[in-house]
């Protein structure tokens, strides 16, 4: 099987050799999957690090619940929720590819200050 490389910013993940695992961290008070256990930035960073310790190849951070009936979250609130988690994970795991689950185009990391590279 031919290996393919998935480039994610400064990170590269090799595809084809094995199944990659994405850890999910929901930073919402009303998450349907974890009941809001990680809506505190410190708890979310610790959970993300634990997911990596358990084998996650990359971590996805979400700041808006997609459960049925959930209220939309304004962009600034989403940023308030996810930015400290992204910064904390990056500080503890600088080589970790991190993604953001967002519907807000301006919440993506490329829109954050350029000195911050994830």
Jmol script that loads the backbone (N, CA, C; Angstrom):
load data "model"
ATOM      1  N   UNK A   1       0.836  -1.172   0.000  1.00  0.00           N
ATOM      2  CA  UNK A   1       0.000   0.000   0.000  1.00  0.00           C
ATOM      3  C   UNK A   1       0.884   1.241   0.000  1.00  0.00           C
ATOM      4  N   UNK A   2       0.528   2.198  -0.810  1.00  0.00           N
ATOM      5  CA  UNK A   2       1.291   3.433  -0.905  1.00  0.00           C
ATOM      6  C   UNK A   2       0.923   4.356   0.246  1.00  0.00           C
ATOM      7  N   UNK A   3       1.932   4.887   0.903  1.00  0.00           N
ATOM      8  CA  UNK A   3       1.682   5.842   1.980  1.00  0.00           C
ATOM      9  C   UNK A   3       1.346   7.204   1.396  1.00  0.00           C
ATOM     10  N   UNK A   4       0.445   7.877   2.040  1.00  0.00           N
ATOM     11  CA  UNK A   4       0.123   9.254   1.688  1.00  0.00           C
ATOM     12  C   UNK A   4       0.357  10.103   2.922  1.00  0.00           C
ATOM     13  N   UNK A   5       0.670  11.352   2.706  1.00  0.00           N
ATOM     14  CA  UNK A   5       0.947  12.282   3.799  1.00  0.00           C
ATOM     15  C   UNK A   5      -0.174  13.304   3.853  1.00  0.00           C
ATOM     16  N   UNK A   6      -0.733  13.478   5.045  1.00  0.00           N
ATOM     17  CA  UNK A   6      -1.754  14.491   5.284  1.00  0.00           C
ATOM     18  C   UNK A   6      -1.052  15.627   6.019  1.00  0.00           C
ATOM     19  N   UNK A   7      -0.919  16.751   5.378  1.00  0.00           N
ATOM     20  CA  UNK A   7      -0.245  17.904   5.976  1.00  0.00           C
ATOM     21  C   UNK A   7      -1.280  18.782   6.665  1.00  0.00           C
ATOM     22  N   UNK A   8      -1.014  19.070   7.923  1.00  0.00           N
ATOM     23  CA  UNK A   8      -1.904  19.884   8.761  1.00  0.00           C
ATOM     24  C   UNK A   8      -1.070  21.019   9.331  1.00  0.00           C
ATOM     25  N   UNK A   9      -1.039  22.149   8.640  1.00  0.00           N
ATOM     26  CA  UNK A   9      -0.193  23.241   9.095  1.00  0.00           C
ATOM     27  C   UNK A   9       1.257  22.794   9.115  1.00  0.00           C
ATOM     28  N   UNK A  10       1.887  22.858  10.282  1.00  0.00           N
ATOM     29  CA  UNK A  10       3.274  22.438  10.432  1.00  0.00           C
ATOM     30  C   UNK A  10       3.414  20.939  10.699  1.00  0.00           C
ATOM     31  N   UNK A  11       2.292  20.233  10.772  1.00  0.00           N
ATOM     32  CA  UNK A  11       2.301  18.815  11.119  1.00  0.00           C
ATOM     33  C   UNK A  11       2.046  17.958   9.891  1.00  0.00           C
ATOM     34  N   UNK A  12       2.546  16.730   9.940  1.00  0.00           N
ATOM     35  CA  UNK A  12       2.299  15.752   8.889  1.00  0.00           C
ATOM     36  C   UNK A  12       1.884  14.443   9.531  1.00  0.00           C
ATOM     37  N   UNK A  13       0.843  13.841   8.987  1.00  0.00           N
ATOM     38  CA  UNK A  13       0.395  12.536   9.448  1.00  0.00           C
ATOM     39  C   UNK A  13       0.477  11.568   8.274  1.00  0.00           C
ATOM     40  N   UNK A  14       1.060  10.404   8.509  1.00  0.00           N
ATOM     41  CA  UNK A  14       1.184   9.396   7.468  1.00  0.00           C
ATOM     42  C   UNK A  14      -0.100   8.581   7.415  1.00  0.00           C
ATOM     43  N   UNK A  15      -0.689   8.522   6.235  1.00  0.00           N
ATOM     44  CA  UNK A  15      -1.919   7.772   6.031  1.00  0.00           C
ATOM     45  C   UNK A  15      -1.608   6.446   5.353  1.00  0.00           C
ATOM     46  N   UNK A  16      -2.375   5.428   5.678  1.00  0.00           N
ATOM     47  CA  UNK A  16      -2.253   4.151   4.983  1.00  0.00           C
ATOM     48  C   UNK A  16      -1.557   3.059   5.753  1.00  0.00           C
ATOM     49  N   UNK A  17      -0.690   3.410   6.673  1.00  0.00           N
ATOM     50  CA  UNK A  17       0.030   2.393   7.437  1.00  0.00           C
ATOM     51  C   UNK A  17      -0.809   1.783   8.541  1.00  0.00           C
ATOM     52  N   UNK A  18      -1.610   2.600   9.177  1.00  0.00           N
ATOM     53  CA  UNK A  18      -2.502   2.152  10.252  1.00  0.00           C
ATOM     54  C   UNK A  18      -3.639   3.165  10.362  1.00  0.00           C
ATOM     55  N   UNK A  19      -4.658   2.800  11.086  1.00  0.00           N
ATOM     56  CA  UNK A  19      -5.774   3.712  11.317  1.00  0.00           C
ATOM     57  C   UNK A  19      -5.342   4.789  12.302  1.00  0.00           C
ATOM     58  N   UNK A  20      -5.578   6.043  11.951  1.00  0.00           N
ATOM     59  CA  UNK A  20      -5.269   7.148  12.857  1.00  0.00           C
ATOM     60  C   UNK A  20      -6.470   7.395  13.762  1.00  0.00           C
ATOM     61  N   UNK A  21      -6.204   7.873  14.964  1.00  0.00           N
ATOM     62  CA  UNK A  21      -7.254   8.120  15.945  1.00  0.00           C
ATOM     63  C   UNK A  21      -7.297   9.604  16.268  1.00  0.00           C
ATOM     64  N   UNK A  22      -8.505  10.182  16.184  1.00  0.00           N
ATOM     65  CA  UNK A  22      -8.708  11.579  16.564  1.00  0.00           C
ATOM     66  C   UNK A  22      -9.412  11.605  17.916  1.00  0.00           C
ATOM     67  N   UNK A  23      -8.791  12.261  18.886  1.00  0.00           N
ATOM     68  CA  UNK A  23      -9.430  12.472  20.173  1.00  0.00           C
ATOM     69  C   UNK A  23     -10.322  13.693  20.093  1.00  0.00           C
ATOM     70  N   UNK A  24     -11.480  13.634  20.715  1.00  0.00           N
ATOM     71  CA  UNK A  24     -12.451  14.727  20.685  1.00  0.00           C
ATOM     72  C   UNK A  24     -12.568  15.328  22.081  1.00  0.00           C
ATOM     73  N   UNK A  25     -12.422  16.647  22.167  1.00  0.00           N
ATOM     74  CA  UNK A  25     -12.606  17.360  23.429  1.00  0.00           C
ATOM     75  C   UNK A  25     -13.710  18.389  23.213  1.00  0.00           C
ATOM     76  N   UNK A  26     -14.835  18.186  23.896  1.00  0.00           N
ATOM     77  CA  UNK A  26     -15.953  19.124  23.817  1.00  0.00           C
ATOM     78  C   UNK A  26     -15.865  20.093  24.982  1.00  0.00           C
ATOM     79  N   UNK A  27     -15.728  21.367  24.659  1.00  0.00           N
ATOM     80  CA  UNK A  27     -15.590  22.399  25.680  1.00  0.00           C
ATOM     81  C   UNK A  27     -16.916  23.151  25.757  1.00  0.00           C
ATOM     82  N   UNK A  28     -17.959  22.403  26.101  1.00  0.00           N
ATOM     83  CA  UNK A  28     -19.302  22.972  26.151  1.00  0.00           C
ATOM     84  C   UNK A  28     -19.985  22.526  27.438  1.00  0.00           C
ATOM     85  N   UNK A  29     -20.814  23.378  28.009  1.00  0.00           N
ATOM     86  CA  UNK A  29     -21.503  22.988  29.239  1.00  0.00           C
ATOM     87  C   UNK A  29     -22.627  21.989  28.995  1.00  0.00           C
ATOM     88  N   UNK A  30     -23.047  21.835  27.730  1.00  0.00           N
ATOM     89  CA  UNK A  30     -24.197  20.974  27.425  1.00  0.00           C
ATOM     90  C   UNK A  30     -23.864  19.891  26.408  1.00  0.00           C
ATOM     91  N   UNK A  31     -22.656  19.388  26.428  1.00  0.00           N
ATOM     92  CA  UNK A  31     -22.236  18.372  25.464  1.00  0.00           C
ATOM     93  C   UNK A  31     -23.070  17.108  25.631  1.00  0.00           C
ATOM     94  N   UNK A  32     -23.546  16.565  24.514  1.00  0.00           N
ATOM     95  CA  UNK A  32     -24.335  15.334  24.583  1.00  0.00           C
ATOM     96  C   UNK A  32     -23.466  14.112  24.835  1.00  0.00           C
ATOM     97  N   UNK A  33     -22.179  14.196  24.534  1.00  0.00           N
ATOM     98  CA  UNK A  33     -21.328  13.012  24.671  1.00  0.00           C
ATOM     99  C   UNK A  33     -20.681  12.883  26.050  1.00  0.00           C
ATOM    100  N   UNK A  34     -20.432  13.994  26.717  1.00  0.00           N
ATOM    101  CA  UNK A  34     -19.761  13.891  28.020  1.00  0.00           C
ATOM    102  C   UNK A  34     -20.469  14.674  29.120  1.00  0.00           C
ATOM    103  N   UNK A  35     -21.619  15.239  28.810  1.00  0.00           N
ATOM    104  CA  UNK A  35     -22.392  15.927  29.838  1.00  0.00           C
ATOM    105  C   UNK A  35     -21.755  17.194  30.365  1.00  0.00           C
ATOM    106  N   UNK A  36     -20.849  17.791  29.612  1.00  0.00           N
ATOM    107  CA  UNK A  36     -20.214  19.037  30.037  1.00  0.00           C
ATOM    108  C   UNK A  36     -19.063  18.845  31.006  1.00  0.00           C
ATOM    109  N   UNK A  37     -18.467  17.662  31.030  1.00  0.00           N
ATOM    110  CA  UNK A  37     -17.382  17.382  31.974  1.00  0.00           C
ATOM    111  C   UNK A  37     -16.130  18.216  31.730  1.00  0.00           C
ATOM    112  N   UNK A  38     -15.963  18.745  30.513  1.00  0.00           N
ATOM    113  CA  UNK A  38     -14.716  19.415  30.175  1.00  0.00           C
ATOM    114  C   UNK A  38     -14.940  20.854  29.738  1.00  0.00           C
ATOM    115  N   UNK A  39     -15.934  21.531  30.331  1.00  0.00           N
ATOM    116  CA  UNK A  39     -16.172  22.927  29.954  1.00  0.00           C
ATOM    117  C   UNK A  39     -15.223  23.882  30.664  1.00  0.00           C
ATOM    118  N   UNK A  40     -14.399  23.361  31.564  1.00  0.00           N
ATOM    119  CA  UNK A  40     -13.329  24.124  32.203  1.00  0.00           C
ATOM    120  C   UNK A  40     -12.054  23.898  31.393  1.00  0.00           C
ATOM    121  N   UNK A  41     -11.316  24.973  31.080  1.00  0.00           N
ATOM    122  CA  UNK A  41     -10.127  24.855  30.226  1.00  0.00           C
ATOM    123  C   UNK A  41      -9.102  23.873  30.797  1.00  0.00           C
ATOM    124  N   UNK A  42      -8.847  23.931  32.085  1.00  0.00           N
ATOM    125  CA  UNK A  42      -7.866  23.024  32.687  1.00  0.00           C
ATOM    126  C   UNK A  42      -8.271  21.566  32.551  1.00  0.00           C
ATOM    127  N   UNK A  43      -9.544  21.278  32.800  1.00  0.00           N
ATOM    128  CA  UNK A  43     -10.041  19.905  32.658  1.00  0.00           C
ATOM    129  C   UNK A  43      -9.974  19.457  31.204  1.00  0.00           C
ATOM    130  N   UNK A  44     -10.273  20.369  30.282  1.00  0.00           N
ATOM    131  CA  UNK A  44     -10.239  20.036  28.860  1.00  0.00           C
ATOM    132  C   UNK A  44      -8.810  19.755  28.387  1.00  0.00           C
ATOM    133  N   UNK A  45      -7.852  20.549  28.843  1.00  0.00           N
ATOM    134  CA  UNK A  45      -6.449  20.321  28.479  1.00  0.00           C
ATOM    135  C   UNK A  45      -5.985  18.973  29.030  1.00  0.00           C
ATOM    136  N   UNK A  46      -6.315  18.700  30.274  1.00  0.00           N
ATOM    137  CA  UNK A  46      -5.929  17.419  30.877  1.00  0.00           C
ATOM    138  C   UNK A  46      -6.559  16.253  30.120  1.00  0.00           C
ATOM    139  N   UNK A  47      -7.815  16.405  29.724  1.00  0.00           N
ATOM    140  CA  UNK A  47      -8.489  15.347  28.976  1.00  0.00           C
ATOM    141  C   UNK A  47      -7.828  15.142  27.612  1.00  0.00           C
ATOM    142  N   UNK A  48      -7.508  16.234  26.925  1.00  0.00           N
ATOM    143  CA  UNK A  48      -6.832  16.138  25.635  1.00  0.00           C
ATOM    144  C   UNK A  48      -5.493  15.428  25.760  1.00  0.00           C
ATOM    145  N   UNK A  49      -4.727  15.764  26.787  1.00  0.00           N
ATOM    146  CA  UNK A  49      -3.428  15.108  27.019  1.00  0.00           C
ATOM    147  C   UNK A  49      -3.622  13.625  27.318  1.00  0.00           C
ATOM    148  N   UNK A  50      -4.661  13.299  28.083  1.00  0.00           N
ATOM    149  CA  UNK A  50      -4.955  11.902  28.382  1.00  0.00           C
ATOM    150  C   UNK A  50      -5.307  11.138  27.104  1.00  0.00           C
ATOM    151  N   UNK A  51      -6.077  11.760  26.217  1.00  0.00           N
ATOM    152  CA  UNK A  51      -6.425  11.111  24.949  1.00  0.00           C
ATOM    153  C   UNK A  51      -5.170  10.791  24.139  1.00  0.00           C
ATOM    154  N   UNK A  52      -4.218  11.712  24.142  1.00  0.00           N
ATOM    155  CA  UNK A  52      -2.955  11.474  23.430  1.00  0.00           C
ATOM    156  C   UNK A  52      -2.184  10.339  24.106  1.00  0.00           C
ATOM    157  N   UNK A  53      -2.127  10.357  25.431  1.00  0.00           N
ATOM    158  CA  UNK A  53      -1.445   9.278  26.160  1.00  0.00           C
ATOM    159  C   UNK A  53      -2.064   7.920  25.842  1.00  0.00           C
ATOM    160  N   UNK A  54      -3.375   7.924  25.563  1.00  0.00           N
ATOM    161  CA  UNK A  54      -4.087   6.672  25.266  1.00  0.00           C
ATOM    162  C   UNK A  54      -4.058   6.314  23.782  1.00  0.00           C
ATOM    163  N   UNK A  55      -3.380   7.139  22.957  1.00  0.00           N
ATOM    164  CA  UNK A  55      -3.192   6.750  21.569  1.00  0.00           C
ATOM    165  C   UNK A  55      -3.730   7.678  20.501  1.00  0.00           C
ATOM    166  N   UNK A  56      -4.362   8.788  20.865  1.00  0.00           N
ATOM    167  CA  UNK A  56      -4.865   9.712  19.841  1.00  0.00           C
ATOM    168  C   UNK A  56      -3.696  10.324  19.075  1.00  0.00           C
ATOM    169  N   UNK A  57      -3.850  10.399  17.762  1.00  0.00           N
ATOM    170  CA  UNK A  57      -2.816  10.977  16.901  1.00  0.00           C
ATOM    171  C   UNK A  57      -2.993  12.479  16.729  1.00  0.00           C
ATOM    172  N   UNK A  58      -4.196  12.969  16.896  1.00  0.00           N
ATOM    173  CA  UNK A  58      -4.518  14.382  16.832  1.00  0.00           C
ATOM    174  C   UNK A  58      -5.734  14.612  17.705  1.00  0.00           C
ATOM    175  N   UNK A  59      -5.975  15.866  18.070  1.00  0.00           N
ATOM    176  CA  UNK A  59      -7.093  16.196  18.951  1.00  0.00           C
ATOM    177  C   UNK A  59      -7.916  17.299  18.308  1.00  0.00           C
ATOM    178  N   UNK A  60      -9.226  17.120  18.343  1.00  0.00           N
ATOM    179  CA  UNK A  60     -10.187  18.087  17.810  1.00  0.00           C
ATOM    180  C   UNK A  60     -10.890  18.747  18.989  1.00  0.00           C
ATOM    181  N   UNK A  61     -10.933  20.084  18.981  1.00  0.00           N
ATOM    182  CA  UNK A  61     -11.547  20.848  20.060  1.00  0.00           C
ATOM    183  C   UNK A  61     -12.845  21.464  19.547  1.00  0.00           C
ATOM    184  N   UNK A  62     -13.931  21.269  20.270  1.00  0.00           N
ATOM    185  CA  UNK A  62     -15.219  21.840  19.886  1.00  0.00           C
ATOM    186  C   UNK A  62     -15.778  22.713  20.989  1.00  0.00           C
ATOM    187  N   UNK A  63     -16.270  23.890  20.624  1.00  0.00           N
ATOM    188  CA  UNK A  63     -16.814  24.830  21.601  1.00  0.00           C
ATOM    189  C   UNK A  63     -18.289  25.120  21.445  1.00  0.00           C
ATOM    190  N   UNK A  64     -18.979  24.308  20.623  1.00  0.00           N
ATOM    191  CA  UNK A  64     -20.416  24.499  20.413  1.00  0.00           C
ATOM    192  C   UNK A  64     -21.071  23.125  20.309  1.00  0.00           C
ATOM    193  N   UNK A  65     -22.077  22.901  21.107  1.00  0.00           N
ATOM    194  CA  UNK A  65     -22.770  21.620  21.091  1.00  0.00           C
ATOM    195  C   UNK A  65     -23.565  21.457  19.801  1.00  0.00           C
ATOM    196  N   UNK A  66     -23.545  20.254  19.251  1.00  0.00           N
ATOM    197  CA  UNK A  66     -24.353  19.949  18.072  1.00  0.00           C
ATOM    198  C   UNK A  66     -25.491  18.997  18.422  1.00  0.00           C
ATOM    199  N   UNK A  67     -25.767  18.850  19.711  1.00  0.00           N
ATOM    200  CA  UNK A  67     -26.878  17.983  20.100  1.00  0.00           C
ATOM    201  C   UNK A  67     -28.186  18.587  19.592  1.00  0.00           C
ATOM    202  N   UNK A  68     -29.184  17.763  19.320  1.00  0.00           N
ATOM    203  CA  UNK A  68     -30.475  18.290  18.858  1.00  0.00           C
ATOM    204  C   UNK A  68     -31.059  19.285  19.858  1.00  0.00           C
ATOM    205  N   UNK A  69     -31.477  20.428  19.357  1.00  0.00           N
ATOM    206  CA  UNK A  69     -32.090  21.458  20.189  1.00  0.00           C
ATOM    207  C   UNK A  69     -31.112  22.398  20.871  1.00  0.00           C
ATOM    208  N   UNK A  70     -29.819  22.203  20.672  1.00  0.00           N
ATOM    209  CA  UNK A  70     -28.826  23.080  21.314  1.00  0.00           C
ATOM    210  C   UNK A  70     -28.908  24.478  20.721  1.00  0.00           C
ATOM    211  N   UNK A  71     -28.752  25.477  21.573  1.00  0.00           N
ATOM    212  CA  UNK A  71     -28.735  26.865  21.105  1.00  0.00           C
ATOM    213  C   UNK A  71     -27.413  27.152  20.396  1.00  0.00           C
ATOM    214  N   UNK A  72     -27.467  27.933  19.314  1.00  0.00           N
ATOM    215  CA  UNK A  72     -26.220  28.337  18.652  1.00  0.00           C
ATOM    216  C   UNK A  72     -25.343  29.151  19.603  1.00  0.00           C
ATOM    217  N   UNK A  73     -24.048  29.026  19.418  1.00  0.00           N
ATOM    218  CA  UNK A  73     -23.089  29.754  20.252  1.00  0.00           C
ATOM    219  C   UNK A  73     -22.445  30.849  19.402  1.00  0.00           C
ATOM    220  N   UNK A  74     -22.483  32.097  19.873  1.00  0.00           N
ATOM    221  CA  UNK A  74     -21.826  33.170  19.121  1.00  0.00           C
ATOM    222  C   UNK A  74     -20.326  32.908  18.976  1.00  0.00           C
ATOM    223  N   UNK A  75     -19.772  33.417  17.922  1.00  0.00           N
ATOM    224  CA  UNK A  75     -18.361  33.202  17.607  1.00  0.00           C
ATOM    225  C   UNK A  75     -17.447  33.592  18.758  1.00  0.00           C
ATOM    226  N   UNK A  76     -17.666  34.729  19.372  1.00  0.00           N
ATOM    227  CA  UNK A  76     -16.772  35.170  20.454  1.00  0.00           C
ATOM    228  C   UNK A  76     -16.835  34.236  21.658  1.00  0.00           C
ATOM    229  N   UNK A  77     -18.012  33.688  21.955  1.00  0.00           N
ATOM    230  CA  UNK A  77     -18.132  32.726  23.050  1.00  0.00           C
ATOM    231  C   UNK A  77     -17.387  31.437  22.705  1.00  0.00           C
ATOM    232  N   UNK A  78     -17.525  31.000  21.465  1.00  0.00           N
ATOM    233  CA  UNK A  78     -16.804  29.803  21.043  1.00  0.00           C
ATOM    234  C   UNK A  78     -15.297  30.016  21.188  1.00  0.00           C
ATOM    235  N   UNK A  79     -14.809  31.144  20.744  1.00  0.00           N
ATOM    236  CA  UNK A  79     -13.378  31.450  20.872  1.00  0.00           C
ATOM    237  C   UNK A  79     -12.957  31.488  22.333  1.00  0.00           C
ATOM    238  N   UNK A  80     -13.784  32.067  23.199  1.00  0.00           N
ATOM    239  CA  UNK A  80     -13.482  32.127  24.633  1.00  0.00           C
ATOM    240  C   UNK A  80     -13.348  30.717  25.210  1.00  0.00           C
ATOM    241  N   UNK A  81     -14.145  29.804  24.715  1.00  0.00           N
ATOM    242  CA  UNK A  81     -14.107  28.430  25.208  1.00  0.00           C
ATOM    243  C   UNK A  81     -12.897  27.657  24.688  1.00  0.00           C
ATOM    244  N   UNK A  82     -12.622  27.756  23.404  1.00  0.00           N
ATOM    245  CA  UNK A  82     -11.620  26.862  22.806  1.00  0.00           C
ATOM    246  C   UNK A  82     -10.195  27.392  22.833  1.00  0.00           C
ATOM    247  N   UNK A  83     -10.013  28.697  22.757  1.00  0.00           N
ATOM    248  CA  UNK A  83      -8.649  29.233  22.672  1.00  0.00           C
ATOM    249  C   UNK A  83      -7.770  28.828  23.850  1.00  0.00           C
ATOM    250  N   UNK A  84      -8.234  28.925  25.101  1.00  0.00           N
ATOM    251  CA  UNK A  84      -7.358  28.491  26.204  1.00  0.00           C
ATOM    252  C   UNK A  84      -7.018  27.000  26.152  1.00  0.00           C
ATOM    253  N   UNK A  85      -7.925  26.210  25.609  1.00  0.00           N
ATOM    254  CA  UNK A  85      -7.667  24.773  25.507  1.00  0.00           C
ATOM    255  C   UNK A  85      -6.618  24.508  24.433  1.00  0.00           C
ATOM    256  N   UNK A  86      -6.751  25.160  23.302  1.00  0.00           N
ATOM    257  CA  UNK A  86      -5.763  25.003  22.232  1.00  0.00           C
ATOM    258  C   UNK A  86      -4.395  25.461  22.721  1.00  0.00           C
ATOM    259  N   UNK A  87      -4.348  26.620  23.373  1.00  0.00           N
ATOM    260  CA  UNK A  87      -3.065  27.126  23.879  1.00  0.00           C
ATOM    261  C   UNK A  87      -2.470  26.190  24.923  1.00  0.00           C
ATOM    262  N   UNK A  88      -3.316  25.682  25.821  1.00  0.00           N
ATOM    263  CA  UNK A  88      -2.835  24.775  26.869  1.00  0.00           C
ATOM    264  C   UNK A  88      -2.316  23.466  26.311  1.00  0.00           C
ATOM    265  N   UNK A  89      -3.055  22.878  25.365  1.00  0.00           N
ATOM    266  CA  UNK A  89      -2.587  21.640  24.746  1.00  0.00           C
ATOM    267  C   UNK A  89      -1.293  21.865  23.979  1.00  0.00           C
ATOM    268  N   UNK A  90      -1.231  22.977  23.267  1.00  0.00           N
ATOM    269  CA  UNK A  90      -0.017  23.274  22.504  1.00  0.00           C
ATOM    270  C   UNK A  90       1.186  23.470  23.433  1.00  0.00           C
ATOM    271  N   UNK A  91       0.965  24.095  24.577  1.00  0.00           N
ATOM    272  CA  UNK A  91       2.061  24.299  25.537  1.00  0.00           C
ATOM    273  C   UNK A  91       2.576  22.962  26.087  1.00  0.00           C
ATOM    274  N   UNK A  92       1.670  22.024  26.340  1.00  0.00           N
ATOM    275  CA  UNK A  92       2.050  20.723  26.897  1.00  0.00           C
ATOM    276  C   UNK A  92       2.492  19.726  25.834  1.00  0.00           C
ATOM    277  N   UNK A  93       1.954  19.864  24.637  1.00  0.00           N
ATOM    278  CA  UNK A  93       2.241  18.924  23.543  1.00  0.00           C
ATOM    279  C   UNK A  93       2.477  19.709  22.250  1.00  0.00           C
ATOM    280  N   UNK A  94       3.617  20.375  22.121  1.00  0.00           N
ATOM    281  CA  UNK A  94       3.846  21.240  20.960  1.00  0.00           C
ATOM    282  C   UNK A  94       3.836  20.519  19.614  1.00  0.00           C
ATOM    283  N   UNK A  95       4.071  19.215  19.606  1.00  0.00           N
ATOM    284  CA  UNK A  95       4.082  18.474  18.343  1.00  0.00           C
ATOM    285  C   UNK A  95       2.721  17.869  18.002  1.00  0.00           C
ATOM    286  N   UNK A  96       1.715  18.125  18.808  1.00  0.00           N
ATOM    287  CA  UNK A  96       0.393  17.544  18.607  1.00  0.00           C
ATOM    288  C   UNK A  96      -0.400  18.322  17.560  1.00  0.00           C
ATOM    289  N   UNK A  97      -0.884  17.650  16.516  1.00  0.00           N
ATOM    290  CA  UNK A  97      -1.811  18.324  15.597  1.00  0.00           C
ATOM    291  C   UNK A  97      -3.146  18.561  16.309  1.00  0.00           C
ATOM    292  N   UNK A  98      -3.626  19.798  16.247  1.00  0.00           N
ATOM    293  CA  UNK A  98      -4.878  20.188  16.896  1.00  0.00           C
ATOM    294  C   UNK A  98      -5.790  20.782  15.836  1.00  0.00           C
ATOM    295  N   UNK A  99      -7.049  20.346  15.849  1.00  0.00           N
ATOM    296  CA  UNK A  99      -8.039  20.939  14.948  1.00  0.00           C
ATOM    297  C   UNK A  99      -9.156  21.552  15.774  1.00  0.00           C
ATOM    298  N   UNK A 100      -9.944  22.399  15.138  1.00  0.00           N
ATOM    299  CA  UNK A 100     -11.088  23.003  15.803  1.00  0.00           C
ATOM    300  C   UNK A 100     -12.341  22.644  15.011  1.00  0.00           C
ATOM    301  N   UNK A 101     -13.354  22.194  15.731  1.00  0.00           N
ATOM    302  CA  UNK A 101     -14.646  21.860  15.144  1.00  0.00           C
ATOM    303  C   UNK A 101     -15.502  23.119  15.272  1.00  0.00           C
ATOM    304  N   UNK A 102     -15.715  23.792  14.164  1.00  0.00           N
ATOM    305  CA  UNK A 102     -16.442  25.059  14.203  1.00  0.00           C
ATOM    306  C   UNK A 102     -17.247  25.269  12.928  1.00  0.00           C
ATOM    307  N   UNK A 103     -18.302  26.029  13.064  1.00  0.00           N
ATOM    308  CA  UNK A 103     -19.054  26.466  11.888  1.00  0.00           C
ATOM    309  C   UNK A 103     -18.739  27.928  11.583  1.00  0.00           C
ATOM    310  N   UNK A 104     -17.991  28.564  12.490  1.00  0.00           N
ATOM    311  CA  UNK A 104     -17.624  29.968  12.336  1.00  0.00           C
ATOM    312  C   UNK A 104     -16.298  30.070  11.591  1.00  0.00           C
ATOM    313  N   UNK A 105     -16.336  30.592  10.447  1.00  0.00           N
ATOM    314  CA  UNK A 105     -15.138  30.713   9.627  1.00  0.00           C
ATOM    315  C   UNK A 105     -14.027  31.470  10.349  1.00  0.00           C
ATOM    316  N   UNK A 106     -14.362  32.461  11.126  1.00  0.00           N
ATOM    317  CA  UNK A 106     -13.333  33.266  11.804  1.00  0.00           C
ATOM    318  C   UNK A 106     -12.850  32.664  13.115  1.00  0.00           C
ATOM    319  N   UNK A 107     -13.383  31.531  13.501  1.00  0.00           N
ATOM    320  CA  UNK A 107     -12.883  30.857  14.697  1.00  0.00           C
ATOM    321  C   UNK A 107     -11.724  29.933  14.390  1.00  0.00           C
ATOM    322  N   UNK A 108     -11.480  29.676  13.135  1.00  0.00           N
ATOM    323  CA  UNK A 108     -10.383  28.778  12.769  1.00  0.00           C
ATOM    324  C   UNK A 108      -9.054  29.396  13.193  1.00  0.00           C
ATOM    325  N   UNK A 109      -8.093  28.556  13.588  1.00  0.00           N
ATOM    326  CA  UNK A 109      -6.801  29.067  14.054  1.00  0.00           C
ATOM    327  C   UNK A 109      -6.103  30.008  13.090  1.00  0.00           C
ATOM    328  N   UNK A 110      -6.281  29.829  11.779  1.00  0.00           N
ATOM    329  CA  UNK A 110      -5.584  30.718  10.848  1.00  0.00           C
ATOM    330  C   UNK A 110      -6.050  32.158  11.003  1.00  0.00           C
ATOM    331  N   UNK A 111      -7.172  32.368  11.630  1.00  0.00           N
ATOM    332  CA  UNK A 111      -7.687  33.716  11.843  1.00  0.00           C
ATOM    333  C   UNK A 111      -7.225  34.304  13.177  1.00  0.00           C
ATOM    334  N   UNK A 112      -6.595  33.476  13.990  1.00  0.00           N
ATOM    335  CA  UNK A 112      -6.094  33.967  15.269  1.00  0.00           C
ATOM    336  C   UNK A 112      -4.751  34.617  15.038  1.00  0.00           C
ATOM    337  N   UNK A 113      -4.220  35.312  16.013  1.00  0.00           N
ATOM    338  CA  UNK A 113      -2.951  36.014  15.803  1.00  0.00           C
ATOM    339  C   UNK A 113      -1.895  35.101  15.177  1.00  0.00           C
ATOM    340  N   UNK A 114      -1.185  35.583  14.161  1.00  0.00           N
ATOM    341  CA  UNK A 114      -0.250  34.750  13.418  1.00  0.00           C
ATOM    342  C   UNK A 114       0.881  34.158  14.237  1.00  0.00           C
ATOM    343  N   UNK A 115       1.190  34.741  15.386  1.00  0.00           N
ATOM    344  CA  UNK A 115       2.268  34.178  16.216  1.00  0.00           C
ATOM    345  C   UNK A 115       1.861  32.824  16.776  1.00  0.00           C
ATOM    346  N   UNK A 116       0.565  32.565  16.845  1.00  0.00           N
ATOM    347  CA  UNK A 116       0.078  31.286  17.351  1.00  0.00           C
ATOM    348  C   UNK A 116      -0.067  30.335  16.177  1.00  0.00           C
ATOM    349  N   UNK A 117       0.725  29.278  16.188  1.00  0.00           N
ATOM    350  CA  UNK A 117       0.665  28.302  15.087  1.00  0.00           C
ATOM    351  C   UNK A 117       0.342  26.942  15.641  1.00  0.00           C
ATOM    352  N   UNK A 118      -0.769  26.401  15.209  1.00  0.00           N
ATOM    353  CA  UNK A 118      -1.134  25.052  15.626  1.00  0.00           C
ATOM    354  C   UNK A 118      -1.182  24.219  14.412  1.00  0.00           C
TER     355      UNK A 118
END
end "model"
wireframe off; spacefill off
backbone 0.3
color backbone group
